């Protein structure tokens, strides 16, 4: 009788060990799932900051920028400043910065793209996050996000060879008159092809634009995402 009781206790103990083992595995899996979900969330926040569909807010995130902008240097270096609302009680500042740095490191380490993208600044103020990224080329800007956005920069003749259709229907900034066929043939300088909600800042005065573009100043234009890309020439 005592022997049977011992065997029964051993079976019960084995079952308890098995249950504890399954519980330990389940808890471990839940922790892994939680970490993966957190990483996915932070990556989503970074992409949202620079989403083509992202719109500017009323409050400023810095002294100089209220909406998302793209500034182009004479050599075609792209400086992007994105602004988005950021709830510091729900989201982690250091986590967002770390994820941005990791995404940049990953892109730069691929195909020898050393220094192609860099984080110039990230600031949290008045419930908003302002992030400044620098891209060596327009190709790096598009490649880094990898979300199908349209952005090209280069000489007019080079871009016209790649995508002549986008250069149709252009108007002159000075009088808003359509370019004549002869003027189109003589069109030169640098150009930007874009299809995003962005403020575009150029190093030179903008001379020719697509009709849907709004001019803010001689070197600054407001662009809105539409059915097709728009063009500005400076």
C-alpha contacts under 8 A as a table, 3 or more apart, distances in Angstrom:
res1	aa1	res2	aa2	distance
1	X	4	X	5.19
1	X	5	X	6.44
2	X	5	X	5.09
2	X	6	X	6.31
3	X	6	X	5.20
3	X	7	X	6.33
4	X	7	X	5.11
4	X	8	X	6.11
5	X	8	X	5.00
5	X	9	X	6.15
6	X	9	X	5.08
6	X	10	X	6.17
7	X	10	X	5.04
7	X	11	X	6.28
8	X	11	X	5.14
8	X	12	X	6.24
9	X	12	X	5.01
9	X	13	X	6.05
10	X	13	X	5.02
10	X	14	X	6.12
11	X	14	X	5.10
11	X	15	X	6.24
12	X	15	X	5.12
12	X	16	X	6.23
13	X	16	X	5.00
13	X	17	X	6.21
14	X	17	X	5.08
14	X	18	X	6.23
15	X	18	X	5.07
15	X	19	X	6.16
16	X	19	X	5.06
16	X	20	X	6.09
17	X	20	X	5.08
17	X	21	X	6.08
18	X	21	X	5.05
18	X	22	X	6.27
19	X	22	X	5.17
19	X	23	X	6.16
20	X	23	X	5.02
20	X	24	X	6.12
21	X	24	X	5.14
21	X	25	X	6.30
22	X	25	X	5.11
22	X	26	X	6.10
23	X	26	X	5.00
23	X	27	X	6.16
24	X	27	X	5.22
24	X	28	X	6.19
25	X	28	X	5.04
25	X	29	X	6.16
26	X	29	X	5.13
26	X	30	X	6.19
27	X	30	X	5.05
27	X	31	X	6.27
28	X	31	X	5.15
28	X	32	X	6.35
29	X	32	X	5.06
29	X	33	X	6.13
30	X	33	X	5.06
30	X	34	X	6.08
31	X	34	X	5.04
31	X	35	X	6.28
32	X	35	X	5.19
32	X	36	X	6.24
33	X	36	X	5.15
33	X	37	X	6.09
34	X	37	X	5.11
34	X	38	X	6.21
35	X	38	X	5.10
35	X	39	X	6.26
36	X	39	X	5.14
36	X	40	X	6.18
37	X	40	X	5.12
37	X	41	X	6.12
38	X	41	X	5.07
38	X	42	X	6.30
39	X	42	X	5.28
39	X	43	X	6.28
39	X	99	X	7.99
40	X	43	X	5.19
40	X	44	X	6.17
41	X	44	X	5.06
41	X	45	X	6.35
42	X	45	X	5.03
42	X	46	X	6.45
42	X	95	X	7.06
42	X	96	X	5.83
42	X	99	X	6.61
43	X	46	X	5.18
43	X	47	X	6.35
43	X	96	X	7.81
43	X	99	X	6.50
43	X	100	X	7.77
44	X	47	X	5.17
44	X	48	X	5.99
45	X	48	X	5.05
45	X	49	X	6.34
45	X	96	X	7.39
46	X	49	X	5.35
46	X	50	X	7.11
46	X	96	X	6.92
46	X	99	X	7.64
46	X	100	X	6.53
47	X	50	X	5.44
47	X	51	X	5.90
47	X	145	X	7.34
48	X	51	X	4.87
48	X	54	X	7.01
49	X	54	X	7.10
49	X	82	X	5.75
49	X	83	X	6.32
49	X	84	X	5.70
49	X	131	X	7.83
50	X	54	X	6.84
50	X	68	X	7.76
50	X	82	X	5.75
51	X	54	X	5.17
52	X	149	X	7.07
52	X	195	X	7.81
52	X	196	X	4.73
52	X	197	X	5.62
52	X	198	X	7.70
52	X	225	X	7.30
53	X	196	X	6.99
53	X	197	X	6.25
53	X	225	X	7.46
54	X	84	X	7.90
54	X	197	X	6.92
55	X	67	X	7.19
55	X	68	X	7.51
55	X	197	X	6.84
56	X	66	X	6.57
56	X	67	X	4.30
56	X	68	X	6.34
56	X	83	X	6.74
56	X	84	X	7.14
57	X	60	X	7.30
57	X	66	X	6.99
57	X	67	X	6.78
57	X	83	X	7.87
57	X	84	X	7.23
57	X	85	X	7.64
58	X	66	X	7.39
59	X	66	X	7.05
59	X	126	X	7.50
60	X	63	X	6.98
60	X	65	X	6.69
60	X	66	X	4.76
60	X	67	X	8.00
60	X	126	X	7.51
60	X	128	X	7.60
61	X	65	X	6.88
61	X	66	X	6.40
61	X	83	X	6.58
61	X	123	X	7.71
61	X	124	X	7.05
61	X	125	X	5.49
61	X	126	X	6.46
61	X	127	X	7.73
61	X	128	X	5.31
61	X	129	X	6.23
61	X	130	X	5.76
62	X	65	X	5.60
62	X	66	X	7.05
62	X	123	X	7.87
62	X	125	X	7.19
62	X	130	X	6.98
65	X	68	X	7.51
65	X	69	X	7.92
65	X	81	X	7.71
65	X	83	X	7.96
66	X	83	X	7.04
67	X	82	X	6.91
67	X	83	X	5.97
67	X	198	X	7.67
67	X	199	X	7.36
68	X	80	X	7.41
68	X	81	X	5.46
68	X	82	X	4.32
68	X	83	X	5.61
68	X	197	X	7.94
68	X	198	X	5.65
68	X	199	X	6.38
69	X	80	X	5.73
69	X	81	X	5.22
69	X	82	X	6.54
69	X	198	X	5.34
69	X	199	X	4.48
69	X	200	X	5.85
69	X	201	X	7.39
70	X	78	X	6.61
70	X	79	X	5.70
70	X	80	X	4.54
70	X	81	X	6.52
70	X	198	X	6.79
70	X	199	X	6.16
70	X	200	X	4.95
70	X	201	X	6.12
71	X	78	X	5.86
71	X	79	X	5.11
71	X	80	X	6.41
71	X	200	X	5.94
71	X	201	X	4.52
71	X	202	X	6.09
72	X	75	X	7.92
72	X	76	X	5.67
72	X	77	X	5.75
72	X	78	X	4.93
72	X	79	X	6.50
72	X	200	X	7.83
72	X	201	X	6.23
72	X	202	X	5.28
72	X	203	X	6.52
73	X	76	X	5.10
73	X	77	X	5.22
73	X	78	X	6.71
73	X	202	X	6.95
73	X	203	X	5.85
74	X	77	X	7.48
74	X	203	X	6.02
76	X	136	X	7.26
76	X	137	X	6.08
76	X	138	X	7.21
76	X	153	X	6.96
76	X	154	X	7.54
77	X	134	X	7.18
77	X	135	X	5.84
77	X	136	X	4.79
77	X	137	X	5.51
77	X	138	X	7.45
78	X	134	X	5.70
78	X	135	X	4.95
78	X	136	X	6.41
78	X	137	X	6.45
78	X	138	X	6.65
78	X	141	X	7.38
79	X	132	X	6.92
79	X	133	X	5.78
79	X	134	X	4.49
79	X	135	X	6.34
80	X	132	X	5.62
80	X	133	X	5.26
80	X	134	X	6.33
81	X	130	X	6.81
81	X	131	X	5.62
81	X	132	X	4.44
81	X	133	X	6.55
82	X	130	X	5.69
82	X	131	X	5.37
82	X	132	X	6.60
83	X	128	X	6.78
83	X	129	X	5.69
83	X	130	X	4.57
83	X	131	X	6.65
84	X	128	X	5.53
84	X	129	X	5.50
84	X	130	X	6.80
85	X	127	X	5.87
85	X	128	X	4.22
85	X	129	X	6.16
86	X	91	X	7.27
86	X	124	X	7.73
86	X	127	X	5.30
86	X	128	X	4.70
86	X	129	X	5.67
87	X	90	X	5.56
87	X	91	X	5.90
87	X	127	X	6.00
87	X	128	X	7.54
88	X	91	X	5.17
88	X	92	X	6.47
88	X	93	X	7.03
88	X	127	X	7.22
89	X	92	X	7.87
92	X	95	X	5.16
92	X	96	X	6.28
93	X	96	X	5.29
93	X	97	X	6.36
93	X	124	X	7.84
94	X	97	X	5.15
94	X	98	X	6.01
95	X	98	X	5.07
95	X	99	X	6.10
96	X	99	X	5.16
96	X	100	X	6.21
97	X	100	X	5.10
97	X	101	X	6.20
97	X	122	X	7.37
98	X	101	X	5.12
98	X	102	X	6.09
99	X	102	X	5.01
99	X	103	X	6.09
100	X	103	X	5.17
100	X	104	X	6.22
100	X	119	X	7.84
101	X	104	X	5.12
101	X	105	X	6.07
101	X	119	X	7.10
102	X	105	X	5.01
102	X	106	X	6.09
103	X	106	X	5.13
103	X	107	X	6.29
104	X	107	X	5.19
104	X	108	X	6.08
104	X	117	X	6.16
104	X	118	X	6.67
104	X	119	X	7.74
104	X	144	X	7.86
105	X	108	X	5.20
105	X	109	X	6.08
106	X	109	X	5.36
106	X	110	X	6.65
107	X	110	X	5.48
107	X	113	X	7.22
107	X	117	X	7.71
107	X	144	X	6.50
108	X	111	X	7.73
108	X	112	X	6.81
108	X	113	X	4.56
108	X	114	X	4.92
108	X	115	X	6.10
108	X	116	X	5.95
108	X	117	X	6.63
109	X	112	X	5.91
109	X	113	X	6.02
109	X	114	X	6.27
110	X	113	X	6.01
113	X	116	X	5.37
115	X	118	X	6.41
115	X	136	X	7.76
116	X	135	X	5.71
116	X	136	X	5.14
116	X	137	X	7.55
116	X	140	X	6.51
117	X	133	X	6.98
117	X	134	X	5.59
117	X	135	X	4.69
117	X	136	X	6.60
117	X	140	X	7.14
117	X	141	X	7.91
117	X	144	X	7.88
118	X	133	X	5.73
118	X	134	X	5.24
118	X	135	X	6.80
119	X	122	X	7.65
119	X	131	X	7.81
119	X	132	X	6.20
119	X	133	X	4.72
119	X	134	X	6.48
120	X	131	X	7.83
120	X	132	X	5.32
120	X	133	X	5.53
120	X	134	X	6.67
121	X	130	X	7.87
121	X	131	X	5.78
121	X	132	X	5.01
121	X	133	X	7.23
122	X	129	X	7.12
122	X	130	X	5.62
122	X	131	X	4.37
122	X	132	X	6.26
123	X	129	X	5.70
123	X	130	X	5.22
123	X	131	X	6.55
124	X	127	X	6.92
124	X	128	X	5.66
124	X	129	X	4.56
124	X	130	X	6.44
125	X	128	X	5.37
125	X	129	X	6.51
135	X	138	X	7.08
135	X	140	X	5.95
135	X	141	X	5.72
136	X	140	X	6.57
136	X	141	X	7.97
137	X	140	X	5.20
137	X	141	X	6.55
138	X	141	X	5.02
138	X	142	X	6.41
138	X	151	X	6.63
138	X	152	X	5.77
138	X	153	X	6.09
139	X	142	X	5.26
139	X	143	X	5.87
139	X	152	X	7.38
140	X	143	X	4.91
140	X	144	X	5.73
141	X	144	X	5.47
141	X	145	X	6.86
141	X	151	X	7.97
142	X	145	X	5.75
142	X	146	X	6.07
142	X	147	X	7.76
142	X	148	X	7.45
142	X	149	X	6.46
142	X	150	X	7.26
142	X	151	X	6.67
143	X	146	X	5.02
146	X	149	X	7.54
149	X	195	X	6.96
149	X	196	X	7.32
150	X	193	X	7.23
150	X	194	X	5.32
150	X	195	X	5.37
150	X	196	X	7.39
150	X	229	X	7.05
151	X	192	X	7.18
151	X	193	X	5.48
151	X	194	X	4.48
151	X	195	X	6.81
152	X	159	X	7.84
152	X	192	X	5.63
152	X	193	X	5.02
152	X	194	X	6.58
153	X	159	X	7.63
153	X	190	X	7.37
153	X	191	X	5.81
153	X	192	X	4.66
153	X	193	X	6.55
154	X	158	X	6.68
154	X	159	X	6.40
154	X	190	X	5.55
154	X	191	X	5.72
154	X	192	X	6.92
155	X	158	X	5.34
155	X	159	X	6.35
155	X	188	X	7.28
155	X	189	X	5.90
155	X	190	X	4.42
155	X	191	X	5.99
156	X	159	X	5.31
156	X	160	X	6.03
156	X	187	X	7.20
156	X	188	X	5.47
156	X	189	X	5.81
156	X	190	X	5.36
156	X	191	X	5.41
156	X	233	X	7.48
157	X	160	X	5.13
157	X	161	X	6.34
157	X	188	X	6.86
158	X	161	X	5.32
158	X	162	X	6.63
159	X	162	X	5.04
159	X	163	X	6.02
159	X	164	X	7.35
159	X	191	X	7.53
160	X	163	X	5.16
160	X	164	X	4.41
160	X	165	X	7.96
160	X	167	X	6.88
161	X	164	X	5.99
163	X	166	X	6.06
163	X	167	X	7.59
164	X	167	X	5.42
164	X	168	X	7.27
165	X	168	X	5.70
166	X	193	X	7.78
166	X	228	X	7.84
166	X	229	X	6.60
166	X	230	X	6.46
166	X	231	X	6.73
167	X	170	X	6.28
167	X	210	X	7.90
167	X	231	X	6.65
169	X	178	X	6.64
169	X	179	X	7.48
169	X	210	X	6.73
169	X	211	X	7.49
170	X	178	X	5.90
170	X	179	X	6.10
170	X	208	X	6.56
170	X	209	X	5.57
170	X	210	X	4.75
170	X	211	X	6.49
170	X	231	X	7.79
171	X	176	X	5.39
171	X	177	X	5.27
171	X	178	X	4.19
171	X	179	X	5.53
171	X	208	X	5.65
171	X	209	X	5.59
171	X	210	X	6.18
171	X	211	X	6.30
172	X	175	X	5.96
172	X	176	X	4.96
172	X	177	X	5.55
172	X	178	X	6.33
172	X	179	X	6.57
172	X	207	X	6.00
172	X	208	X	4.58
172	X	209	X	6.53
173	X	176	X	5.27
173	X	177	X	7.87
173	X	206	X	7.27
173	X	207	X	5.37
173	X	208	X	5.48
173	X	209	X	6.70
174	X	207	X	7.28
179	X	182	X	7.98
179	X	183	X	5.74
179	X	184	X	6.19
180	X	183	X	5.08
180	X	184	X	6.20
181	X	184	X	5.10
181	X	185	X	6.39
182	X	185	X	5.17
182	X	186	X	6.51
183	X	186	X	5.12
183	X	187	X	6.03
184	X	187	X	5.06
189	X	233	X	6.79
189	X	234	X	5.97
190	X	233	X	5.78
190	X	234	X	5.56
191	X	231	X	6.89
191	X	232	X	5.64
191	X	233	X	4.31
191	X	234	X	6.28
192	X	231	X	5.63
192	X	232	X	5.45
192	X	233	X	6.58
193	X	229	X	6.27
193	X	230	X	5.65
193	X	231	X	4.68
193	X	232	X	6.89
194	X	223	X	7.98
194	X	229	X	5.23
194	X	230	X	5.56
194	X	231	X	6.62
195	X	223	X	7.58
195	X	224	X	6.96
195	X	225	X	4.91
195	X	226	X	6.56
195	X	228	X	6.74
195	X	229	X	4.44
195	X	230	X	6.26
196	X	223	X	6.64
196	X	224	X	5.72
196	X	225	X	4.38
196	X	226	X	7.78
197	X	222	X	7.75
197	X	223	X	5.55
197	X	224	X	4.31
197	X	225	X	5.13
198	X	222	X	6.18
198	X	223	X	5.35
198	X	224	X	6.61
199	X	220	X	6.94
199	X	221	X	5.75
199	X	222	X	4.58
199	X	223	X	6.05
200	X	220	X	5.67
200	X	221	X	5.32
200	X	222	X	6.35
200	X	223	X	7.15
201	X	219	X	5.76
201	X	220	X	4.55
201	X	221	X	6.68
202	X	205	X	7.16
202	X	206	X	7.38
202	X	219	X	5.30
202	X	220	X	6.46
202	X	234	X	7.44
203	X	219	X	6.78
204	X	219	X	6.04
204	X	234	X	5.71
205	X	218	X	5.14
205	X	219	X	4.81
205	X	234	X	5.48
206	X	209	X	7.62
206	X	218	X	5.98
206	X	219	X	5.63
206	X	220	X	7.62
206	X	232	X	6.80
206	X	233	X	5.71
206	X	234	X	4.13
207	X	232	X	7.62
207	X	233	X	5.79
207	X	234	X	5.25
208	X	232	X	5.65
208	X	233	X	4.98
208	X	234	X	6.91
209	X	213	X	6.54
209	X	230	X	7.67
209	X	231	X	5.61
209	X	232	X	4.26
209	X	233	X	6.26
210	X	213	X	5.81
210	X	230	X	5.57
210	X	231	X	5.40
210	X	232	X	6.50
212	X	223	X	7.65
212	X	224	X	7.85
212	X	230	X	7.69
213	X	221	X	6.68
213	X	222	X	6.01
213	X	223	X	5.36
213	X	224	X	7.35
213	X	230	X	7.58
214	X	221	X	5.63
214	X	222	X	5.09
214	X	223	X	6.77
215	X	218	X	7.27
215	X	220	X	6.26
215	X	221	X	4.37
215	X	222	X	6.20
216	X	219	X	7.85
216	X	220	X	5.35
216	X	221	X	5.22
216	X	222	X	6.70
217	X	220	X	4.99
217	X	221	X	6.86
223	X	230	X	7.92
225	X	228	X	7.84
225	X	229	X	7.54
226	X	229	X	6.86
